[in-house]
Amino acid sequence: MLRISTLVAGLALSASAFALSLADLSQSDASGGLKDALIQGAQVAVQQLGAPGGFSDNPQVRIELPGQLGKAARAMKMMGMGAQVEQLEASMNQAAEAAVPQAQALLVDAVKKMSVADAKAILAGPQDSATQYLNKSSREQIRARFLPIVKQATDRIGLAQQYNAFAGQAAGLGAVDAKSANVESYVTEQALDGLFAMIAKQEASIRQNPAGAATSLAQKVFGAL
């Protein structure tokens, strides 16, 4: 009976913690819990995308040829002429997978620099407000880190030059946008989009299920939402 009553008391205490509102939390707790959850989400996203097949096996973030190039690629595949296209797309996804691990330290640094005012705005904001903050505060630095890695990866395949020549002409005709006219820039932007999409997915998961947060402080903060 004692063990049962202890368990019930523990569950009641846990429930009361999650019944807190944000107003009941100190600024330090609110900021610390948010930072814990953001670091967790960033690390999970990087681990998932940086693994072999992290991009290519995930239809949410898989990188394909853009615009009119993509339409032509799909037509070629349907006609049994897609071997070169598949090779190029596989290489683009592998380049993104190679680059993504470089983002983790930059994301963690951006989280650590977050002010109390930033944290309050994020907790009071929309469901993806933490992801928006990271995108705004770290995207440029991550892009600079990604680009040379992507370029090194795409330089190893001869199709990169063909892509750039073809896409450059297509961009001049308005078939693809300027960012997509260079394979390194295109893959880098797609890798960034995929990274922040996966971080947003992690943020949504923690908001919906605070118990899934890695630390008790993060559980308390998101439980209060």
Residue frames as a rotation matrix with the C-alpha (Angstrom) as fourth column:
MET 1
0.567 0.824 0.000 0.00
0.824 -0.567 0.000 0.00
0.000 0.000 -1.000 0.00
LEU 2
0.385 -0.499 -0.776 2.84
0.210 -0.772 0.600 2.32
-0.899 -0.394 -0.192 0.84
ARG 3
-0.676 -0.682 0.278 4.41
0.391 -0.013 0.920 1.79
-0.624 0.731 0.276 -2.57
ILE 4
-0.182 0.700 0.691 1.08
0.961 -0.022 0.274 2.42
0.207 0.714 -0.669 -4.32
SER 5
0.747 0.497 -0.442 0.44
0.606 -0.782 0.144 5.59
-0.274 -0.376 -0.885 -2.33
THR 6
-0.040 -0.855 -0.517 3.96
0.169 -0.516 0.840 6.79
-0.985 -0.054 0.166 -3.10
LEU 7
-0.710 -0.183 0.680 3.40
0.663 0.150 0.733 6.16
-0.236 0.972 0.015 -6.81
VAL 8
0.280 0.904 0.323 0.08
0.938 -0.330 0.109 8.00
0.205 0.273 -0.940 -6.74
ALA 9
0.638 -0.098 -0.764 1.69
0.356 -0.842 0.405 10.93
-0.683 -0.530 -0.503 -4.95
GLY 10
-0.464 -0.885 -0.050 4.48
0.278 -0.199 0.940 11.01
-0.841 0.422 0.338 -7.52
LEU 11
-0.487 0.369 0.791 2.00
0.864 0.070 0.499 11.01
0.129 0.927 -0.353 -10.40
ALA 12
0.626 0.755 -0.193 0.03
0.779 -0.618 0.108 13.79
-0.038 -0.218 -0.975 -8.74
LEU 13
0.246 -0.635 -0.732 3.18
0.205 -0.704 0.679 15.84
-0.947 -0.318 -0.043 -8.32
SER 14
-0.739 -0.514 0.436 4.06
0.492 0.032 0.870 15.28
-0.461 0.857 0.229 -11.98
ALA 15
-0.048 0.818 0.574 0.55
0.964 -0.113 0.242 16.30
0.262 0.565 -0.783 -13.04
SER 16
0.714 0.323 -0.621 0.70
0.546 -0.813 0.204 19.46
-0.439 -0.484 -0.757 -10.94
ALA 17
-0.288 -0.888 -0.358 4.03
0.259 -0.432 0.864 20.38
-0.922 0.157 0.355 -12.54
PHE 18
-0.800 0.002 0.600 2.50
0.600 0.026 0.799 20.13
-0.014 1.000 -0.021 -15.99
ALA 19
0.283 0.958 0.045 -0.53
0.950 -0.287 0.122 22.12
0.130 0.008 -0.991 -14.79
LEU 20
-0.174 -0.433 -0.885 1.72
0.524 -0.801 0.289 25.16
-0.834 -0.413 0.366 -14.28
SER 21
0.893 0.327 0.309 1.29
0.440 -0.491 -0.752 28.13
-0.095 0.808 -0.582 -16.55
LEU 22
0.151 -0.876 0.457 4.15
0.709 -0.226 -0.668 30.12
0.689 0.425 0.587 -18.04
ALA 23
0.372 0.058 0.926 3.42
-0.345 -0.918 0.196 32.87
0.861 -0.393 -0.322 -15.53
ASP 24
0.977 0.042 0.210 4.33
-0.211 0.352 0.912 30.43
-0.035 -0.935 0.353 -12.74
LEU 25
0.586 -0.807 0.075 7.82
0.806 0.570 -0.163 29.83
0.089 0.156 0.984 -14.15
SER 26
0.359 -0.583 -0.729 10.85
0.137 -0.740 0.659 31.95
-0.923 -0.336 -0.186 -13.40
GLN 27
0.770 -0.145 -0.621 12.50
-0.614 -0.432 -0.660 33.61
-0.173 0.890 -0.422 -16.38
SER 28
-0.293 -0.953 0.075 15.55
-0.919 0.302 0.254 31.47
-0.265 0.005 -0.964 -15.74
ASP 29
-0.368 0.232 0.900 13.54
-0.021 0.966 -0.258 28.24
-0.930 -0.114 -0.350 -15.83
ALA 30
0.703 0.711 -0.017 11.59
0.005 -0.028 -1.000 29.27
-0.711 0.703 -0.024 -18.93
SER 31
0.531 -0.590 -0.609 14.77
-0.847 -0.394 -0.357 30.20
-0.030 0.705 -0.709 -20.80
GLY 32
-0.472 -0.791 0.389 16.70
-0.787 0.577 0.218 27.14
-0.397 -0.204 -0.895 -19.62
GLY 33
-0.075 0.534 0.842 13.92
0.052 0.845 -0.532 24.70
-0.996 0.004 -0.091 -20.49
LEU 34
0.873 0.387 -0.297 13.51
-0.226 -0.219 -0.949 26.17
-0.433 0.896 -0.103 -23.95
LYS 35
0.183 -0.894 -0.410 17.26
-0.983 -0.168 -0.071 25.98
-0.006 0.416 -0.909 -24.58
ASP 36
-0.489 -0.315 0.813 17.34
-0.437 0.895 0.084 22.34
-0.754 -0.315 -0.576 -23.47
ALA 37
0.353 0.744 0.567 14.52
0.206 0.529 -0.823 21.48
-0.913 0.407 0.034 -25.86
LEU 38
0.837 -0.057 -0.544 16.07
-0.501 -0.480 -0.720 23.41
-0.220 0.876 -0.430 -28.76
ILE 39
-0.219 -0.974 -0.054 19.46
-0.953 0.201 0.226 21.76
-0.209 0.100 -0.973 -28.36
GLN 40
-0.349 0.184 0.919 17.74
-0.080 0.971 -0.225 18.37
-0.934 -0.152 -0.325 -28.23
GLY 41
0.685 0.716 0.136 15.73
0.104 0.088 -0.991 19.11
-0.721 0.693 -0.014 -31.38
ALA 42
0.585 -0.541 -0.604 18.76
-0.807 -0.468 -0.362 20.39
-0.087 0.699 -0.710 -33.27
GLN 43
-0.448 -0.816 0.365 20.89
-0.774 0.558 0.298 17.39
-0.447 -0.149 -0.882 -32.32
VAL 44
-0.066 0.512 0.857 18.19
0.142 0.854 -0.500 14.90
-0.988 0.089 -0.129 -33.32
ALA 45
0.864 0.429 -0.263 17.64
-0.150 -0.280 -0.948 16.64
-0.480 0.859 -0.178 -36.67
VAL 46
0.235 -0.872 -0.431 21.37
-0.970 -0.239 -0.046 16.69
-0.063 0.428 -0.901 -37.43
GLN 47
-0.520 -0.430 0.738 21.77
-0.482 0.861 0.162 13.04
-0.705 -0.272 -0.655 -36.48
GLN 48
0.283 0.737 0.614 18.87
0.214 0.575 -0.790 11.98
-0.935 0.355 0.005 -38.68
LEU 49
0.949 0.155 -0.274 19.87
-0.196 -0.392 -0.899 14.00
-0.246 0.907 -0.342 -41.74
GLY 50
0.245 -0.951 -0.188 23.63
-0.961 -0.264 0.085 13.44
-0.130 0.160 -0.978 -41.43
ALA 51
-0.107 -0.219 0.970 23.31
-0.238 0.953 0.189 9.66
-0.965 -0.211 -0.154 -41.61
PRO 52
-0.975 -0.212 -0.069 23.56
-0.127 0.276 0.953 7.76
-0.183 0.937 -0.296 -44.93
GLY 53
-0.561 0.816 0.141 20.17
0.667 0.345 0.660 8.10
0.490 0.464 -0.738 -46.61
GLY 54
-0.573 0.322 -0.754 19.20
0.597 -0.466 -0.653 10.95
-0.561 -0.824 0.075 -44.26
PHE 55
-0.440 0.407 -0.801 18.04
-0.586 -0.805 -0.087 13.03
-0.680 0.431 0.593 -47.22
SER 56
-0.749 0.064 -0.660 17.63
-0.616 0.299 0.728 10.50
0.244 0.952 -0.185 -50.02
ASP 57
-0.775 0.442 -0.451 15.44
0.438 0.891 0.119 8.10
0.454 -0.106 -0.884 -48.01
ASN 58
-0.483 0.611 -0.627 13.22
0.568 -0.326 -0.756 10.81
-0.666 -0.721 -0.189 -46.51
PRO 59
-0.187 0.451 0.873 10.55
0.948 -0.149 0.280 12.06
0.256 0.880 -0.400 -48.95
GLN 60
0.748 0.483 -0.455 10.05
0.614 -0.764 0.197 15.19
-0.252 -0.427 -0.868 -46.82
VAL 61
0.555 -0.625 -0.550 13.57
-0.285 -0.763 0.579 16.47
-0.781 -0.165 -0.602 -47.51
ARG 62
0.131 -0.527 0.839 14.85
0.720 0.633 0.285 14.43
-0.681 0.567 0.463 -50.49
ILE 63
-0.091 -0.277 -0.956 16.61
-0.344 -0.893 0.292 16.73
-0.935 0.356 -0.014 -52.97
GLU 64
0.226 0.214 0.950 15.47
0.797 0.520 -0.307 16.53
-0.560 0.827 -0.053 -56.58
LEU 65
-0.747 -0.500 0.438 16.25
0.665 -0.566 0.488 18.63
0.004 0.656 0.755 -59.61
PRO 66
-0.455 0.564 -0.689 14.39
0.256 -0.659 -0.708 21.97
-0.853 -0.498 0.156 -59.53
GLY 67
-0.096 0.477 -0.874 11.82
-0.553 -0.755 -0.351 23.61
-0.828 0.450 0.336 -61.79
GLN 68
0.648 0.331 -0.686 11.89
-0.760 0.209 -0.616 22.68
-0.060 0.920 0.387 -65.46
LEU 69
-0.431 -0.839 -0.331 14.95
-0.797 0.526 -0.297 20.51
0.424 0.136 -0.895 -64.82
GLY 70
-0.693 0.231 0.683 12.86
-0.423 0.637 -0.644 18.46
-0.584 -0.736 -0.344 -62.45
LYS 71
0.428 0.899 -0.094 10.07
-0.560 0.182 -0.809 18.10
-0.710 0.399 0.581 -64.99
ALA 72
0.355 -0.393 -0.848 12.55
-0.852 0.238 -0.467 16.97
0.386 0.888 -0.250 -67.61
ALA 73
-0.709 -0.667 0.229 14.13
-0.695 0.604 -0.390 14.56
0.122 -0.436 -0.892 -65.13
ARG 74
-0.278 0.686 0.673 10.78
-0.422 0.542 -0.727 12.95
-0.863 -0.486 0.139 -64.31
ALA 75
0.685 0.517 -0.513 10.00
-0.663 0.149 -0.734 12.55
-0.303 0.843 0.445 -67.99
MET 76
-0.069 -0.816 -0.574 13.40
-0.864 0.336 -0.375 10.94
0.499 0.470 -0.728 -68.61
LYS 77
-0.742 -0.177 0.647 12.80
-0.570 0.675 -0.469 8.49
-0.354 -0.716 -0.602 -65.77
MET 78
0.211 0.930 0.302 9.42
-0.460 0.366 -0.809 7.51
-0.863 0.032 0.505 -67.19
MET 79
0.784 0.039 -0.619 11.07
-0.615 0.183 -0.767 6.81
0.084 0.982 0.167 -70.56
GLY 80
0.894 -0.444 0.061 13.76
0.411 0.866 0.284 4.64
-0.179 -0.229 0.957 -68.99
MET 81
0.330 -0.792 0.513 16.46
0.504 -0.312 -0.806 7.29
0.799 0.524 0.296 -69.51
GLY 82
0.834 0.201 0.515 16.88
-0.232 -0.717 0.657 8.34
0.501 -0.667 -0.551 -65.92
ALA 83
0.579 -0.640 -0.506 20.21
0.773 0.627 0.093 6.72
0.258 -0.445 0.858 -64.99
GLN 84
-0.445 -0.789 0.424 22.18
0.605 -0.614 -0.508 9.97
0.660 0.030 0.750 -65.22
VAL 85
0.053 0.571 0.819 19.44
-0.377 -0.748 0.546 11.89
0.925 -0.338 0.175 -63.45
GLU 86
0.909 0.319 -0.269 19.35
0.076 0.506 0.859 9.36
0.410 -0.801 0.436 -60.62
GLN 87
0.151 -0.940 -0.307 23.14
0.923 0.245 -0.295 9.53
0.353 -0.239 0.905 -60.32
LEU 88
-0.509 -0.315 0.801 23.06
0.172 -0.949 -0.264 13.32
0.844 0.004 0.537 -60.08
GLU 89
0.380 0.742 0.552 20.22
-0.477 -0.355 0.804 13.35
0.793 -0.569 0.219 -57.55
ALA 90
0.792 -0.161 -0.589 21.94
0.501 0.721 0.478 10.67
0.348 -0.674 0.652 -55.45
SER 91
-0.251 -0.968 0.007 25.12
0.841 -0.222 -0.494 12.75
0.480 -0.118 0.869 -55.41
MET 92
-0.283 0.225 0.933 23.22
-0.205 -0.964 0.170 15.90
0.937 -0.144 0.319 -54.44
ASN 93
0.763 0.637 0.110 21.61
-0.276 0.168 0.946 14.12
0.585 -0.752 0.304 -51.50
GLN 94
0.533 -0.658 -0.533 24.92
0.799 0.598 0.060 12.61
0.279 -0.457 0.844 -50.41
ALA 95
-0.445 -0.685 0.577 26.50
0.456 -0.727 -0.513 16.07
0.771 0.035 0.636 -50.49
ALA 96
0.149 0.592 0.792 23.77
-0.511 -0.640 0.574 17.40
0.847 -0.490 0.207 -48.21
GLU 97
0.913 0.195 -0.357 24.20
0.140 0.672 0.727 14.46
0.382 -0.714 0.586 -45.85
ALA 98
0.083 -0.972 -0.219 27.94
0.888 0.172 -0.427 15.16
0.453 -0.159 0.877 -45.67
ALA 99
-0.470 -0.293 0.833 27.41
0.132 -0.956 -0.262 18.84
0.873 -0.013 0.487 -44.89
VAL 100
0.444 0.860 0.250 24.70
-0.071 -0.244 0.967 18.66
0.893 -0.447 -0.047 -42.22
PRO 101
0.475 -0.248 -0.845 26.87
0.839 0.416 0.350 17.51
0.265 -0.875 0.406 -39.26
GLN 102
-0.607 -0.757 0.243 28.70
0.667 -0.651 -0.362 20.85
0.432 -0.057 0.900 -39.51
ALA 103
-0.096 0.670 0.736 25.50
-0.056 -0.742 0.668 22.60
0.994 0.023 0.108 -38.40
GLN 104
0.416 0.439 -0.796 25.32
0.674 0.439 0.595 21.16
0.610 -0.784 -0.113 -34.90
ALA 105
-0.362 -0.633 -0.684 27.92
0.926 -0.331 -0.183 23.36
-0.111 -0.699 0.706 -33.20
LEU 106
-0.917 0.035 0.397 26.52
0.101 -0.943 0.318 26.50
0.385 0.332 0.861 -34.85
LEU 107
0.035 0.999 0.014 22.97
0.057 -0.016 0.998 25.66
0.998 -0.034 -0.057 -33.80
VAL 108
0.319 0.021 -0.948 24.01
0.899 0.311 0.309 24.96
0.301 -0.950 0.081 -30.21
ASP 109
-0.726 -0.648 -0.231 25.94
0.685 -0.709 -0.165 28.24
-0.057 -0.278 0.959 -30.15
ALA 110
-0.640 0.570 0.516 22.88
-0.084 -0.719 0.690 30.13
0.764 0.398 0.508 -31.41
VAL 111
0.387 0.799 -0.460 20.76
0.400 0.304 0.865 28.55
0.831 -0.519 -0.202 -28.67
LYS 112
0.007 -0.466 -0.885 23.26
0.999 0.037 -0.012 29.45
0.039 -0.884 0.466 -25.95
LYS 113
-0.912 -0.397 0.105 23.29
0.402 -0.915 0.030 33.08
0.084 0.070 0.994 -27.10
MET 114
-0.133 0.953 0.271 19.51
0.516 -0.167 0.840 33.34
0.846 0.251 -0.470 -26.84
SER 115
-0.858 -0.120 0.499 18.41
-0.281 -0.703 -0.653 36.11
0.429 -0.701 0.570 -24.47
VAL 116
-0.767 0.635 -0.088 15.61
0.376 0.333 -0.865 35.88
-0.520 -0.697 -0.494 -21.91
ALA 117
-0.209 0.690 -0.693 13.58
-0.564 -0.664 -0.491 38.26
-0.799 0.289 0.528 -24.08
ASP 118
-0.545 -0.043 -0.838 14.09
-0.787 0.370 0.493 35.93
0.289 0.928 -0.235 -27.08
ALA 119
-0.964 0.130 -0.231 12.95
0.190 0.948 -0.257 32.96
0.186 -0.292 -0.938 -25.01
LYS 120
-0.532 0.810 -0.246 9.81
0.108 -0.224 -0.969 34.75
-0.840 -0.542 0.032 -23.80
ALA 121
-0.178 0.449 -0.876 8.89
-0.876 -0.478 -0.067 35.75
-0.449 0.755 0.478 -27.36
ILE 122
-0.725 -0.151 -0.672 9.42
-0.518 0.762 0.388 32.18
0.453 0.630 -0.631 -28.60
LEU 123
-0.921 0.366 -0.131 7.33
0.369 0.715 -0.594 30.60
-0.124 -0.596 -0.794 -25.84
ALA 124
-0.258 0.859 -0.442 4.53
0.013 -0.455 -0.891 33.08
-0.966 -0.235 0.106 -26.48
GLY 125
-0.431 -0.025 -0.902 4.80
-0.809 -0.433 0.399 32.75
-0.400 0.901 0.166 -30.26
PRO 126
0.483 0.664 -0.571 3.51
-0.863 0.470 -0.183 30.31
0.147 0.581 0.800 -32.91
GLN 127
0.927 0.040 0.374 4.17
-0.168 0.934 0.316 26.58
-0.337 -0.355 0.872 -32.92
ASP 128
0.601 -0.750 0.275 7.37
0.773 0.458 -0.440 26.87
0.204 0.477 0.855 -34.97
SER 129
0.950 -0.161 0.266 8.69
-0.180 -0.982 0.049 30.06
0.254 -0.094 -0.963 -33.36
ALA 130
0.532 -0.809 0.249 11.80
-0.204 0.163 0.965 28.35
-0.822 -0.564 -0.079 -31.94
THR 131
0.161 -0.431 0.888 12.69
0.836 0.538 0.109 27.01
-0.525 0.724 0.447 -35.38
GLN 132
0.766 0.165 0.622 12.12
0.517 -0.733 -0.442 30.44
0.383 0.660 -0.647 -36.89
TYR 133
0.878 -0.477 0.028 14.52
-0.375 -0.651 0.659 31.91
-0.296 -0.590 -0.751 -34.33
LEU 134
0.199 -0.842 0.501 17.24
0.181 0.534 0.826 29.39
-0.963 -0.073 0.259 -35.20
ASN 135
0.354 -0.005 0.935 16.70
0.926 0.142 -0.350 29.89
-0.131 0.990 0.055 -38.91
LYS 136
0.915 0.075 0.396 17.05
0.167 -0.965 -0.204 33.65
0.366 0.253 -0.896 -38.56
SER 137
0.795 -0.573 0.199 20.00
-0.520 -0.473 0.711 33.59
-0.313 -0.669 -0.674 -36.18
SER 138
0.059 -0.836 0.546 22.14
-0.272 0.513 0.814 30.82
-0.961 -0.197 -0.197 -37.69
ARG 139
0.794 0.329 0.512 21.21
0.313 0.501 -0.807 30.20
-0.522 0.801 0.295 -41.33
GLU 140
0.861 -0.479 -0.173 23.89
-0.452 -0.563 -0.692 32.49
0.234 0.674 -0.701 -42.81
GLN 141
0.022 -0.897 0.441 26.68
-0.956 0.111 0.272 30.94
-0.293 -0.427 -0.855 -40.74
ILE 142
0.127 0.082 0.989 25.51
-0.060 0.995 -0.075 27.41
-0.990 -0.050 0.131 -41.54
ARG 143
0.970 0.233 0.068 25.28
0.066 0.018 -0.998 28.26
-0.234 0.972 0.002 -45.23
ALA 144
0.523 -0.840 -0.141 28.91
-0.828 -0.462 -0.319 29.44
0.203 0.284 -0.937 -45.20
ARG 145
-0.231 -0.589 0.774 29.95
-0.738 0.625 0.255 26.18
-0.634 -0.513 -0.579 -43.52
PHE 146
0.413 0.513 0.752 27.88
0.062 0.808 -0.586 23.99
-0.909 0.289 0.302 -45.88
LEU 147
0.848 0.139 -0.511 28.89
-0.444 -0.340 -0.829 25.50
-0.289 0.930 -0.226 -49.20
PRO 148
-0.048 -0.928 -0.370 32.56
-0.997 0.064 -0.031 24.33
0.053 0.368 -0.928 -49.42
ILE 149
-0.544 -0.098 0.833 31.59
-0.350 0.929 -0.119 20.83
-0.763 -0.356 -0.540 -48.27
VAL 150
0.516 0.801 0.304 28.85
0.071 0.313 -0.947 20.60
-0.853 0.511 0.105 -50.87
LYS 151
0.670 -0.324 -0.668 31.19
-0.735 -0.413 -0.537 21.96
-0.102 0.851 -0.515 -53.54
GLN 152
-0.437 -0.878 0.195 33.84
-0.852 0.474 0.224 19.38
-0.289 -0.069 -0.955 -52.66
ALA 153
-0.298 0.406 0.864 31.26
0.003 0.905 -0.425 16.61
-0.954 -0.124 -0.271 -52.92
THR 154
0.739 0.673 0.027 29.78
0.047 -0.011 -0.999 17.79
-0.672 0.740 -0.039 -56.21
ASP 155
0.306 -0.717 -0.626 33.23
-0.919 -0.395 0.002 18.38
-0.249 0.575 -0.780 -57.74
ARG 156
-0.524 -0.546 0.654 33.81
-0.436 0.831 0.345 14.65
-0.732 -0.104 -0.673 -57.53
ILE 157
-0.008 0.585 0.811 31.09
0.601 0.651 -0.463 14.01
-0.799 0.484 -0.357 -60.13
GLY 158
-0.881 -0.397 0.258 31.29
0.423 -0.414 0.806 15.16
-0.214 0.819 0.532 -63.74
LEU 159
-0.157 0.918 0.365 27.55
0.910 -0.009 0.415 15.77
0.384 0.397 -0.834 -63.86
ALA 160
0.132 0.189 -0.973 27.91
0.715 -0.698 -0.038 18.86
-0.687 -0.691 -0.227 -61.68
GLN 161
-0.755 -0.467 -0.460 29.38
0.018 -0.716 0.698 20.80
-0.655 0.519 0.549 -64.61
GLN 162
-0.797 0.533 0.286 26.58
0.452 0.211 0.867 19.59
0.401 0.820 -0.408 -66.86
TYR 163
0.096 0.848 -0.522 24.02
0.994 -0.109 0.006 20.67
-0.052 -0.519 -0.853 -64.26
ASN 164
-0.141 -0.204 -0.969 25.54
0.422 -0.898 0.128 24.13
-0.896 -0.391 0.213 -63.93
ALA 165
-0.964 -0.247 -0.099 25.66
0.007 -0.395 0.919 24.67
-0.266 0.885 0.383 -67.69
PHE 166
-0.573 0.811 0.119 22.12
0.612 0.327 0.720 23.44
0.545 0.485 -0.683 -68.25
ALA 167
0.168 0.673 -0.721 20.65
0.975 -0.220 0.022 25.19
-0.144 -0.706 -0.693 -65.22
GLY 168
-0.520 -0.427 -0.740 22.44
0.338 -0.898 0.281 28.42
-0.785 -0.104 0.611 -66.04
GLN 169
-0.968 0.224 0.111 20.75
0.052 -0.255 0.966 28.50
0.245 0.941 0.235 -69.45
ALA 170
-0.223 0.944 -0.244 17.42
0.798 0.320 0.510 27.58
0.560 -0.081 -0.824 -67.87
ALA 171
-0.090 0.143 -0.986 17.78
0.823 -0.546 -0.155 30.39
-0.560 -0.825 -0.069 -65.33
GLY 172
-0.890 -0.303 -0.340 18.37
0.063 -0.821 0.567 32.86
-0.451 0.483 0.750 -68.15
LEU 173
-0.741 0.672 -0.001 15.05
0.025 0.030 0.999 31.79
0.671 0.740 -0.039 -69.63
GLY 174
-0.363 0.599 0.714 13.27
-0.894 -0.440 -0.086 31.96
0.263 -0.669 0.695 -66.29
ALA 175
0.218 0.459 -0.861 12.86
-0.277 0.875 0.396 28.17
0.936 0.152 0.318 -66.03
VAL 176
0.307 -0.154 -0.939 14.65
0.873 0.439 0.214 28.02
0.379 -0.885 0.269 -62.66
ASP 177
0.997 0.054 0.047 15.47
0.030 -0.912 0.409 30.74
0.064 -0.407 -0.911 -60.17
ALA 178
0.471 -0.877 0.101 18.95
-0.594 -0.400 -0.698 32.17
0.652 0.268 -0.709 -59.74
LYS 179
0.095 -0.436 0.895 19.70
-0.944 0.245 0.220 30.18
-0.315 -0.866 -0.388 -56.57
SER 180
0.590 0.217 0.777 19.03
-0.109 0.976 -0.190 26.95
-0.800 0.027 0.600 -58.45
ALA 181
0.914 -0.211 -0.347 21.30
-0.374 -0.108 -0.921 27.81
0.156 0.972 -0.178 -61.39
ASN 182
-0.160 -0.985 -0.060 24.40
-0.768 0.163 -0.619 26.55
0.620 -0.053 -0.783 -59.56
VAL 183
0.262 0.347 -0.901 24.41
0.079 0.922 0.378 23.01
0.962 -0.170 0.214 -58.16
GLU 184
-0.639 -0.559 -0.528 26.40
0.565 0.124 -0.815 23.93
0.521 -0.820 0.237 -55.04
SER 185
-0.885 0.350 0.307 24.07
-0.447 -0.821 -0.356 26.81
0.127 -0.452 0.883 -54.15
TYR 186
-0.004 0.950 -0.313 20.98
-0.695 0.223 0.684 24.75
0.719 0.220 0.659 -54.91
VAL 187
0.089 -0.009 -0.996 22.04
0.388 0.921 0.027 21.77
0.917 -0.389 0.085 -52.80
THR 188
-0.869 -0.461 -0.179 23.14
0.356 -0.331 -0.874 24.04
0.344 -0.823 0.452 -49.96
GLU 189
-0.649 0.689 0.322 19.77
-0.729 -0.684 -0.008 25.82
0.215 -0.240 0.947 -49.85
GLN 190
0.244 0.749 -0.616 17.91
-0.454 0.650 0.610 22.52
0.857 0.131 0.499 -50.05
ALA 191
-0.288 -0.444 -0.848 20.05
0.553 0.646 -0.526 21.12
0.782 -0.621 0.060 -47.23
LEU 192
-0.985 -0.057 0.160 19.27
-0.077 -0.693 -0.717 24.18
0.152 -0.719 0.678 -45.11
ASP 193
-0.234 0.972 0.033 15.56
-0.859 -0.222 0.461 23.92
0.455 0.079 0.887 -45.84
GLY 194
0.232 0.287 -0.929 15.62
-0.009 0.956 0.294 20.23
0.973 -0.060 0.224 -44.93
LEU 195
-0.679 -0.575 -0.457 17.53
0.464 0.146 -0.874 20.88
0.569 -0.805 0.168 -41.71
PHE 196
-0.910 0.336 0.244 15.10
-0.415 -0.720 -0.557 23.51
-0.012 -0.608 0.794 -40.45
ALA 197
0.009 0.923 -0.385 12.12
-0.722 0.273 0.636 21.42
0.692 0.273 0.668 -41.55
MET 198
0.042 -0.056 -0.998 13.36
0.362 0.931 -0.037 18.58
0.931 -0.360 0.059 -39.36
ILE 199
-0.935 -0.326 -0.140 14.05
0.262 -0.368 -0.892 20.93
0.239 -0.871 0.429 -36.44
ALA 200
-0.537 0.817 0.211 10.47
-0.805 -0.571 0.163 22.22
0.254 -0.082 0.964 -36.80
LYS 201
0.191 0.578 -0.794 9.27
-0.261 0.809 0.526 18.63
0.946 0.106 0.305 -36.69
GLN 202
-0.440 -0.436 -0.785 11.18
0.633 0.469 -0.616 18.07
0.637 -0.768 0.070 -33.45
GLU 203
-0.968 0.114 0.224 9.80
-0.223 -0.803 -0.553 21.30
0.117 -0.585 0.802 -31.99
ALA 204
-0.143 0.984 -0.105 6.25
-0.804 -0.053 0.592 20.28
0.577 0.169 0.799 -32.84
SER 205
0.070 0.119 -0.990 6.81
0.195 0.972 0.131 16.86
0.978 -0.202 0.044 -31.27
ILE 206
-0.769 -0.416 -0.485 8.03
0.547 -0.037 -0.837 18.37
0.330 -0.909 0.255 -27.98
ARG 207
-0.798 0.544 0.259 5.19
-0.585 -0.802 -0.118 20.90
0.143 -0.246 0.959 -27.91
GLN 208
0.101 0.896 -0.432 2.64
-0.668 0.383 0.638 18.12
0.737 0.224 0.638 -28.45
ASN 209
0.769 0.083 -0.634 4.30
0.290 0.838 0.462 15.70
0.570 -0.539 0.620 -26.03
PRO 210
0.509 -0.589 0.628 6.32
-0.713 -0.697 -0.076 17.57
0.483 -0.409 -0.775 -23.38
ALA 211
0.744 -0.206 0.636 7.14
-0.384 0.646 0.659 14.28
-0.547 -0.735 0.401 -21.65
GLY 212
0.829 -0.430 0.359 9.30
0.560 0.615 -0.556 13.46
0.018 0.661 0.750 -24.67
ALA 213
0.692 -0.618 0.374 11.71
-0.473 -0.779 -0.412 16.29
0.546 0.108 -0.831 -23.82
ALA 214
0.176 -0.735 -0.655 15.11
0.266 0.676 -0.687 15.08
0.948 -0.053 0.314 -22.68
THR 215
-0.854 -0.516 -0.064 15.31
0.220 -0.247 -0.944 17.16
0.471 -0.820 0.325 -19.48
SER 216
-0.243 0.778 -0.580 12.84
0.967 0.150 -0.205 17.68
-0.073 -0.611 -0.789 -16.63
LEU 217
-0.487 0.025 -0.873 13.17
0.191 -0.972 -0.134 21.45
-0.852 -0.232 0.469 -17.01
ALA 218
-0.924 0.162 -0.347 12.17
-0.379 -0.271 0.885 21.30
0.049 0.949 0.312 -20.67
GLN 219
-0.603 0.744 -0.286 9.28
0.632 0.665 0.399 19.01
0.487 0.060 -0.871 -19.75
LYS 220
-0.269 0.483 -0.833 8.09
0.798 -0.373 -0.474 21.54
-0.540 -0.792 -0.285 -17.17
VAL 221
-0.674 -0.056 -0.736 8.35
-0.177 -0.956 0.234 24.50
-0.717 0.288 0.635 -19.52
PHE 222
-0.860 0.347 -0.374 6.58
-0.381 0.048 0.923 22.89
0.338 0.937 0.091 -22.47
GLY 223
-0.564 0.699 -0.440 4.07
0.784 0.621 -0.019 21.29
0.259 -0.355 -0.898 -20.17
ALA 224
-0.432 0.357 -0.828 3.15
0.444 -0.715 -0.540 24.79
-0.785 -0.601 0.150 -19.07
LEU 225
-0.887 0.111 -0.448 2.31
-0.421 -0.591 0.688 25.72
-0.188 0.799 0.571 -22.66
